[in-house]
Amino acid sequence: MSDSVPQTPSPQGEVPEPEVPVDAVPAYDLAAPAPLNVPRTPTGNADIDAQLDRLADADHLATDGHVEVYEDVHRGLRDALTALDARPEPPAPPPTRHPTTTPQRGPSGHTF
């Protein structure tokens, strides 16, 4: 059951337009770009976080401008990840022998 009252036609046969409450009208232009407000959680890597923050630039652009931002961010993320893979790790120290230990030789002369 509906609480609304059915509109009755005027004597000319027209149904009046329903009134829209002022607070129901959006405070911004629906056709204008609007932020998506997608949360971005920091990763702890400054290069990666800078690229993710760059995504906010798309919030103020029309849809056709998003591609340029997304491609730029993708390129930056790829470069940052490639740099992580390219960093050499410090060389492992060579195995050390305790100076007081001498190799043991078996009956056939092999060292243990």
Contacts in CASP RR format, 6 or more apart in sequence:
PFRMAT RR
TARGET T0000
AUTHOR 0000-0000-0000
METHOD contacts of the structure
MODEL  1
MSDSVPQTPSPQGEVPEPEVPVDAVPAYDLAAPAPLNVPRTPTGNADIDA
QLDRLADADHLATDGHVEVYEDVHRGLRDALTALDARPEPPAPPPTRHPT
TTPQRGPSGHTF
7 15 0 8 1.000
7 16 0 8 1.000
7 18 0 8 1.000
8 15 0 8 1.000
9 15 0 8 1.000
10 16 0 8 1.000
28 34 0 8 1.000
33 59 0 8 1.000
33 60 0 8 1.000
33 61 0 8 1.000
33 62 0 8 1.000
33 63 0 8 1.000
34 59 0 8 1.000
35 56 0 8 1.000
35 59 0 8 1.000
35 60 0 8 1.000
36 59 0 8 1.000
38 55 0 8 1.000
40 52 0 8 1.000
40 53 0 8 1.000
40 55 0 8 1.000
40 56 0 8 1.000
42 49 0 8 1.000
43 49 0 8 1.000
43 52 0 8 1.000
45 80 0 8 1.000
45 84 0 8 1.000
47 76 0 8 1.000
47 80 0 8 1.000
47 83 0 8 1.000
48 77 0 8 1.000
48 80 0 8 1.000
48 81 0 8 1.000
51 73 0 8 1.000
51 76 0 8 1.000
51 77 0 8 1.000
51 80 0 8 1.000
52 73 0 8 1.000
54 69 0 8 1.000
54 72 0 8 1.000
54 73 0 8 1.000
55 69 0 8 1.000
55 70 0 8 1.000
55 73 0 8 1.000
57 69 0 8 1.000
58 65 0 8 1.000
58 66 0 8 1.000
58 69 0 8 1.000
58 70 0 8 1.000
61 69 0 8 1.000
103 111 0 8 1.000
103 112 0 8 1.000
104 111 0 8 1.000
104 112 0 8 1.000
105 111 0 8 1.000
105 112 0 8 1.000
106 112 0 8 1.000
END
